[in-house]
Amino acid sequence: MADILMLLATAADGHAEPAALGLDSYQWVGLAMFLLIAVMVWKKVPGMITGGLDAKIAEIAKQLDEAKGLRAEAEALRDEYVAKIAAAEKDAAAMREGAQAEADALVAKAKTDSEAMVARRQKMAEDKIAAAEREAIAEVKAKVVAAAAAASAKLIAAKHDAAADKALADEVIASL
């Protein structure tokens, strides 16, 4: 009953302070904490916590090792692709140089061919001009000959009569 009276005892400020079995509230809280810690140690809760933490640490370490491996693999792939890009750039430069050389050769050949074609066409034009010139000269000569023959025929007709023709014909026959 004394315990109950203590529970009903009032503090100086007028509030009742809980107390049981001669222990105040802070003592009960301390005892409960001690019992909780004792039960946790008895049930090996700290070992389970450290075991769980150790397992988590091991898992994280394993993931870190995997990440290091993946990083090394990625770096190897990067290096491989850098080498491939360098080789591709080198090949592209070689192709560009080859194409430039081929283009230069084609330009030089085209220039040579065009010069040869110009020379041939110039020769053909000169030949055509010379042929036209010869043809014109032949035409002029033919016209001159025709005109001379016509003029000769007129002169002969005017200056020679039938008697002169007979004498000329006799002279030709005699020479044969």
C-alpha positions as CSV (number, residue, x, y, z in Angstrom):
1,M,0.0,0.0,0.0
2,A,2.9,2.3,0.5
3,D,3.6,1.9,-3.1
4,I,0.2,3.1,-4.0
5,L,0.6,6.0,-1.7
6,M,3.8,6.9,-3.4
7,L,2.1,6.8,-6.7
8,L,-0.5,9.2,-5.4
9,A,2.1,11.5,-3.9
10,T,2.2,14.8,-5.4
11,A,5.2,16.8,-6.4
12,A,5.9,20.3,-5.2
13,D,4.2,21.7,-8.3
14,G,1.1,19.8,-7.8
15,H,1.5,17.0,-10.3
16,A,1.6,13.3,-9.4
17,E,4.9,11.6,-10.0
18,P,4.5,7.9,-11.0
19,A,6.5,5.5,-8.9
20,A,6.2,1.8,-8.4
21,L,8.1,-0.7,-6.2
22,G,10.1,2.2,-4.9
23,L,11.5,3.3,-8.2
24,D,10.9,6.6,-9.9
25,S,10.0,7.0,-13.6
26,Y,13.6,7.7,-14.7
27,Q,14.8,4.6,-12.8
28,W,12.1,2.5,-14.6
29,V,13.3,3.9,-17.9
30,G,16.9,3.0,-17.1
31,L,15.9,-0.5,-16.0
32,A,13.9,-1.0,-19.2
33,M,16.8,0.1,-21.3
34,F,19.1,-2.2,-19.4
35,L,16.7,-5.1,-20.0
36,L,16.3,-4.3,-23.6
37,I,20.1,-4.1,-24.1
38,A,20.5,-7.4,-22.2
39,V,17.9,-9.2,-24.3
40,M,19.5,-7.8,-27.5
41,V,22.9,-9.1,-26.4
42,W,21.4,-12.4,-25.3
43,K,19.7,-12.8,-28.7
44,K,22.9,-11.7,-30.5
45,V,21.3,-8.8,-32.2
46,P,24.6,-6.8,-32.4
47,G,26.2,-9.9,-34.2
48,M,23.3,-10.0,-36.6
49,I,23.6,-6.2,-37.2
50,T,27.4,-6.5,-37.8
51,G,26.8,-9.6,-39.9
52,G,24.3,-7.8,-42.0
53,L,26.6,-4.8,-42.3
54,D,29.5,-7.1,-43.2
55,A,27.4,-8.8,-45.8
56,K,26.4,-5.4,-47.2
57,I,30.0,-4.3,-47.2
58,A,31.0,-7.5,-49.0
59,E,28.3,-7.0,-51.6
60,I,29.3,-3.4,-52.1
61,A,33.0,-4.5,-52.4
62,K,31.9,-7.1,-55.0
63,Q,29.9,-4.5,-56.9
64,L,33.0,-2.2,-56.8
65,D,35.2,-5.0,-58.2
66,E,32.6,-5.6,-61.0
67,A,32.5,-1.8,-61.7
68,K,36.4,-1.8,-61.9
69,G,36.2,-4.7,-64.3
70,L,33.6,-3.0,-66.4
71,R,35.6,0.2,-66.3
72,A,38.7,-1.6,-67.5
73,E,36.6,-3.3,-70.2
74,A,35.1,0.1,-71.2
75,E,38.6,1.7,-71.4
76,A,39.8,-1.2,-73.5
77,L,36.9,-0.7,-75.9
78,R,37.5,3.0,-75.9
79,D,41.2,2.4,-76.8
80,E,40.2,0.0,-79.5
81,Y,37.7,2.4,-81.0
82,V,40.3,5.3,-80.7
83,A,42.7,3.0,-82.7
84,K,40.0,2.2,-85.2
85,I,39.1,5.9,-85.6
86,A,42.8,6.7,-86.1
87,A,43.1,3.9,-88.7
88,A,40.0,5.1,-90.4
89,E,41.2,8.7,-90.5
90,K,44.6,7.4,-91.9
91,D,42.7,5.3,-94.5
92,A,40.5,8.3,-95.4
93,A,43.6,10.5,-95.8
94,A,45.2,7.9,-98.1
95,M,42.0,7.6,-100.1
96,R,41.9,11.4,-100.4
97,E,45.5,11.5,-101.6
98,G,44.8,8.7,-104.0
99,A,41.7,10.4,-105.3
100,Q,43.6,13.7,-105.6
101,A,46.4,12.0,-107.5
102,E,43.9,10.3,-109.8
103,A,42.1,13.5,-110.4
104,D,45.3,15.3,-111.2
105,A,46.2,12.5,-113.6
106,L,42.7,12.7,-115.2
107,V,43.1,16.5,-115.5
108,A,46.6,16.2,-117.1
109,K,45.3,13.5,-119.5
110,A,42.3,15.6,-120.4
111,K,44.5,18.6,-121.0
112,T,46.8,16.5,-123.2
113,D,43.8,15.0,-125.0
114,S,42.2,18.4,-125.5
115,E,45.5,19.9,-126.8
116,A,45.9,17.0,-129.2
117,M,42.2,17.4,-130.3
118,V,42.7,21.1,-130.9
119,A,45.9,20.4,-132.9
120,R,44.0,17.8,-135.0
121,R,41.1,20.1,-135.6
122,Q,43.4,22.9,-136.4
123,K,45.2,20.6,-138.9
124,M,41.8,19.5,-140.3
125,A,40.8,23.1,-140.7
126,E,44.0,24.0,-142.4
127,D,43.6,21.0,-144.7
128,K,40.1,22.1,-145.5
129,I,41.2,25.6,-146.1
130,A,44.1,24.4,-148.4
131,A,41.7,22.1,-150.2
132,A,39.2,24.9,-150.7
133,E,42.1,27.1,-151.8
134,R,43.2,24.5,-154.3
135,E,39.6,24.0,-155.5
136,A,39.2,27.8,-155.9
137,I,42.5,28.0,-157.8
138,A,41.4,25.1,-160.0
139,E,38.1,26.8,-160.6
140,V,39.7,30.1,-161.4
141,K,42.2,28.3,-163.7
142,A,39.3,26.4,-165.4
143,K,37.4,29.7,-165.9
144,V,40.6,31.3,-167.2
145,V,41.2,28.4,-169.5
146,A,37.6,28.5,-170.7
147,A,37.8,32.3,-171.1
148,A,41.1,32.0,-172.9
149,A,39.7,29.2,-175.1
150,A,36.6,31.3,-175.9
151,A,38.8,34.3,-176.6
152,S,41.2,32.2,-178.7
153,A,38.2,30.8,-180.7
154,K,36.9,34.3,-181.3
155,L,40.3,35.5,-182.4
156,I,41.0,32.6,-184.6
157,A,37.6,32.8,-186.1
158,A,38.1,36.5,-186.7
159,K,41.7,36.2,-188.2
160,H,41.6,32.9,-190.0
161,D,39.4,32.1,-192.8
162,A,38.8,28.8,-194.6
163,A,41.9,29.1,-196.8
164,A,44.2,29.7,-193.8
165,D,42.6,26.7,-192.1
166,K,43.2,24.5,-195.2
167,A,46.9,25.5,-195.3
168,L,47.3,24.8,-191.6
169,A,45.6,21.4,-192.0
170,D,47.8,20.5,-194.9
171,E,50.9,21.5,-192.9
172,V,49.8,19.3,-190.0
173,I,49.1,16.3,-192.3
174,A,52.5,16.7,-194.0
175,S,54.4,16.7,-190.7
176,L,52.8,13.4,-189.9
